[in-house]
């Protein structure tokens, strides 16, 4: 009897700790309840939720398995197990859970919302948008629905529609950095750079550590030929995320545009150190070496780029141009023939 009382107390403690956001402690108390013999579905469900919140995804799935084994139509367990499978990139299992949840309750708005996340992570943006539109049919005032629809539409290249969805999310009260970032990104893609910068200013006011917001604002400044502001924003992004190679390449390319080739090369050197397999880093650095008339270094970089991407005709053409500049017509001709063999249609266009 004492064990039963202690087990119930442990269960109640676990639930209260979850409500307080103390998930590690909650799991310990729920473990204790089970150890003391209180074998309830609700304990597994509560522990699954705590594991999920801590991103202990495999443990969350295992506990949701217990819940669903006992209650096969447990809707929330199916939805949340589907979300966990998505984050584990177990997409077939995720869709199976979410489709089953949808069959149990076709009018539940949470099901298409969760399934949209699965499709988005899979890169199937049309299906994600369809599910978010279904979610909004069921819950027309869902600010989260409009915010996520804006993201999916932007990722799908539907920038005008993305802006409309972000506008609606903001109208419904969303005031986080993500929604302004997504709308700004869509504005940037539409070459509405001043509007993009205004939204990115707001995103960074809300989240000063948002590195990608600095990056997109830098690109917007670049598009307006404000290279000083662009370089300042690239630098802020790099301070926040120093190990992202394409951040370095982006700043390096801006340095190239202002003619500071040594600083550009330093950034591309670091990008290559961080990610030796990115072809563009060698191409960018080759351009800077060429501008400094360091043709041997430029050729070395293009040689490495070709090793990484031997079917890229443009690389052979770039190398041929340098050979020609050095007076090595035979080697230039060999590279042009290689490029033409890869892209004969380009050769035909040049001849015509």
C-alpha positions in Angstrom: 0.0 0.0 0.0 2.9 2.4 0.9 4.5 1.6 -2.5 1.2 2.4 -4.3 0.9 5.8 -2.5 4.6 6.6 -3.2 4.1 5.6 -6.9 1.1 7.9 -7.2 3.0 10.7 -5.5 5.9 10.2 -7.9 3.5 10.3 -10.9 1.9 13.5 -9.6 5.2 15.1 -8.9 6.3 14.2 -12.5 3.2 15.9 -14.0 3.8 19.0 -11.9 7.5 19.1 -12.9 6.5 18.9 -16.6 4.1 21.9 -16.1 7.0 23.8 -14.5 9.3 22.9 -17.4 11.7 20.8 -15.3 11.8 17.9 -17.7 14.9 16.1 -16.4 13.5 16.0 -12.9 10.1 15.0 -14.2 11.6 12.0 -16.0 13.3 10.8 -12.8 10.0 11.0 -10.9 8.1 9.2 -13.6 10.8 6.5 -13.7 10.3 6.1 -10.0 6.5 5.7 -10.4 7.1 2.9 -12.9 9.7 1.3 -10.8 7.3 1.2 -7.9 4.8 -0.7 -10.0 2.3 2.0 -11.2 2.0 0.7 -14.7 -0.3 3.4 -16.3 -0.5 4.5 -19.9 -0.6 8.1 -18.6 2.9 7.7 -17.1 4.4 6.6 -20.4 2.6 9.4 -22.2 3.9 12.0 -19.7 7.4 10.7 -19.9 7.3 10.6 -23.7 6.3 14.3 -23.6 9.2 15.1 -21.3 11.6 13.3 -23.5 10.3 15.0 -26.6 10.7 18.4 -25.0 14.3 17.6 -24.2 14.8 16.3 -27.8 15.5 12.8 -26.4 13.7 11.6 -29.5 14.4 7.9 -29.5 13.3 7.7 -25.9 10.2 9.7 -26.7 9.3 7.3 -29.5 9.8 4.3 -27.3 7.4 5.7 -24.7 4.9 6.7 -27.4 5.1 3.1 -28.6 4.0 2.0 -25.2 1.1 4.4 -25.2 -0.1 3.4 -28.7 0.3 -0.3 -28.0 -2.1 0.1 -25.2 -4.4 2.7 -26.9 -4.0 2.3 -30.6 -6.2 5.4 -31.3 -4.5 7.7 -28.9 -4.5 10.8 -31.2 -2.0 13.0 -29.4 0.5 10.2 -29.0 0.2 9.4 -32.8 0.7 13.1 -33.7 3.6 13.6 -31.4 5.3 10.3 -32.3 4.9 11.4 -35.9 6.7 14.7 -35.0 9.5 12.8 -33.3 9.9 10.5 -36.3 10.2 13.6 -38.5 13.0 15.1 -36.4 14.7 11.7 -36.6 14.3 11.8 -40.3 12.2 8.7 -40.3 9.8 10.1 -42.8 7.8 6.9 -43.7 7.1 6.2 -40.1 6.1 9.9 -39.5 3.7 10.0 -42.4 2.2 6.6 -41.3 1.5 8.0 -37.8 0.1 11.3 -39.1 -2.1 9.7 -41.8 -3.5 7.3 -39.2 -4.2 10.3 -36.8 -6.0 12.0 -39.7 -8.1 9.0 -40.3 -9.1 8.9 -36.7 -10.1 12.6 -36.5 -10.3 14.1 -40.0 -11.3 17.5 -38.6 -8.3 17.9 -36.3 -6.3 20.9 -37.4 -3.1 19.7 -35.7 -2.7 16.7 -38.0 -2.1 18.6 -41.3 0.0 21.2 -39.4 2.3 18.4 -38.1 2.3 16.6 -41.5 3.3 19.9 -43.2 6.5 19.9 -41.1 7.3 16.4 -42.3 6.8 17.4 -45.9 8.9 20.6 -45.4 11.8 18.7 -43.9 11.5 16.2 -46.8 11.7 19.2 -49.2 8.3 18.5 -50.6 7.1 22.1 -50.4 3.9 21.7 -52.5 2.6 19.0 -50.2 3.6 21.0 -47.1 1.7 24.1 -48.5 -1.4 21.9 -49.2 -1.4 20.6 -45.7 -1.0 24.1 -44.2 -3.8 25.4 -46.3 -5.9 22.5 -45.0 -4.9 23.4 -41.5 -6.0 27.0 -42.1 -9.4 25.8 -43.5 -9.9 24.0 -40.1 -8.5 26.9 -38.1 -8.7 30.1 -40.1 -7.2 32.2 -37.2 -4.1 30.1 -36.8 -1.2 32.6 -36.7 1.3 29.7 -36.6 -0.3 28.3 -39.7 0.2 31.5 -41.6 3.7 31.9 -40.3 4.7 28.3 -41.5 2.9 28.8 -44.8 5.0 31.9 -45.4 8.1 29.9 -44.8 7.1 27.0 -47.1 6.0 29.3 -49.9 9.3 31.2 -49.7 11.2 27.9 -49.8 9.2 27.0 -52.9 10.0 30.3 -54.6 6.5 31.7 -54.3 7.7 35.0 -52.8 4.6 37.2 -53.4 2.4 34.5 -51.8 4.9 34.1 -49.0 4.7 37.8 -48.2 0.9 37.6 -48.1 1.0 34.7 -45.6 3.6 36.5 -43.4 1.5 39.7 -43.5 -1.5 37.6 -42.2 0.6 36.0 -39.5 1.8 39.5 -38.3 -1.8 40.8 -38.4 -2.8 37.9 -36.2 -0.1 38.8 -33.6 3.0 37.0 -34.5 6.0 39.1 -33.4 9.0 36.8 -33.6 12.2 37.3 -35.6 11.4 34.3 -37.9 8.3 35.9 -39.5 10.1 39.1 -40.3 13.2 37.2 -41.5 11.0 35.1 -43.9 9.2 38.1 -45.2 12.5 39.9 -45.7 13.9 37.0 -47.5 11.0 37.0 -49.9 11.4 40.8 -50.4 15.1 40.3 -51.1 14.3 37.6 -53.8 11.9 40.1 -55.4 14.6 42.8 -55.4 12.6 44.9 -52.9 15.8 45.5 -50.9 14.7 48.5 -48.8 11.7 46.6 -47.5 13.9 43.6 -46.9 16.3 45.7 -44.8 13.5 47.2 -42.8 12.2 43.7 -41.9 15.7 42.4 -41.1 16.2 45.4 -38.8 13.1 44.3 -36.9 14.2 40.7 -36.9 17.5 41.6 -35.4 15.9 43.9 -32.9 13.9 40.9 -31.7 16.8 38.5 -31.9 20.3 40.2 -32.0 21.9 36.7 -32.4 20.2 35.8 -35.6 23.2 35.2 -37.9 21.2 34.4 -41.0 19.4 37.7 -40.7 22.7 39.5 -40.8 23.6 37.5 -43.9 20.4 38.3 -45.8 20.7 42.0 -44.8 24.2 41.9 -46.1 23.0 40.5 -49.4 20.4 43.2 -49.6 23.0 45.9 -49.0 25.2 44.3 -51.7 22.3 44.4 -54.1 22.1 48.2 -53.4 25.9 48.5 -53.9 26.3 49.5 -50.3 29.3 47.2 -49.9 30.6 48.8 -46.7 27.3 47.9 -44.9 27.3 44.5 -46.5 30.8 43.7 -45.2 29.8 45.0 -41.7 26.8 42.6 -41.7 28.8 39.7 -43.0 31.3 40.3 -40.2 28.6 40.3 -37.6 27.3 37.0 -38.9 30.8 35.5 -38.9 31.3 36.6 -35.2 28.1 34.7 -34.3 28.9 31.6 -36.4 32.6 31.5 -37.2 32.6 28.0 -38.6 30.2 28.5 -41.5 32.3 28.4 -44.6 29.9 30.1 -47.0 29.7 33.1 -44.6 33.4 33.6 -45.2 33.0 33.2 -49.0 30.2 35.8 -49.0 32.4 38.4 -47.2 35.3 37.4 -49.4 33.3 38.1 -52.5 32.3 41.5 -51.2 36.0 42.3 -50.6 36.6 41.2 -54.2 34.0 43.8 -55.4 35.8 46.6 -53.6 39.2 45.4 -54.9 40.6 44.3 -51.6 41.9 41.0 -52.9 44.2 40.1 -50.0 41.3 40.2 -47.5 39.2 38.3 -50.0 41.8 35.6 -50.2 42.1 35.4 -46.4 38.3 34.7 -46.2 38.4 32.1 -48.9 41.4 30.5 -47.3 39.4 30.1 -44.1 36.4 28.8 -46.0 38.5 26.1 -47.6 40.0 25.2 -44.2 36.4 24.8 -42.8 35.1 22.9 -45.8 37.8 21.7 -48.3 35.1 20.1 -50.5 33.3 23.3 -51.6 34.1 24.0 -55.3 33.1 27.7 -55.3 35.7 28.5 -52.6 38.5 27.6 -55.0 36.9 29.4 -57.9 36.5 32.6 -55.8 40.1 32.4 -54.6 41.3 31.8 -58.1 39.6 35.0 -59.3 41.4 37.0 -56.6 44.7 35.5 -57.4 44.1 36.2 -61.1 43.2 39.8 -60.2 46.6 40.0 -58.4 48.3 38.4 -61.5 49.2 35.4 -59.4 48.4 33.1 -62.3 50.1 30.0 -60.9 48.0 30.2 -57.7 44.9 30.7 -59.8 45.7 27.7 -61.8 46.3 25.6 -58.7 42.9 26.6 -57.4 41.1 25.8 -60.7 43.0 22.4 -60.8 41.5 21.6 -57.4 38.1 22.8 -58.4 38.2 20.5 -61.4 39.2 17.5 -59.2 36.1 18.2 -57.1 33.8 18.8 -60.1 35.3 17.2 -63.2 32.0 17.5 -65.2 31.7 21.3 -64.8 32.5 22.8 -68.2 32.8 26.3 -66.9 35.8 25.4 -64.8 37.7 24.2 -67.9 36.8 27.5 -69.7 38.0 29.5 -66.8 41.3 27.7 -66.8 41.6 28.0 -70.6 41.2 31.8 -70.2 44.2 31.9 -67.9 46.3 29.6 -70.1 45.5 32.0 -73.0 46.6 35.0 -70.8 49.9 33.2 -70.2 50.3 32.5 -73.9 49.8 28.8 -73.6 47.4 28.3 -76.5 47.8 24.6 -76.7 46.8 24.0 -73.1 43.9 26.5 -73.5 42.7 24.6 -76.6 42.8 21.3 -74.7 40.6 22.8 -71.9 38.1 24.3 -74.4 37.8 21.0 -76.2 37.1 19.3 -72.8 34.5 21.9 -72.0 32.8 21.5 -75.4 32.7 17.7 -74.9 30.8 18.2 -71.7 28.5 21.0 -73.0 28.3 20.6 -76.8 25.3 22.8 -77.0 27.3 25.8 -75.7 30.0 25.1 -78.3 27.3 25.1 -81.0 25.9 28.4 -79.7 29.4 30.0 -79.8 30.0 28.8 -83.3 26.7 30.2 -84.5 
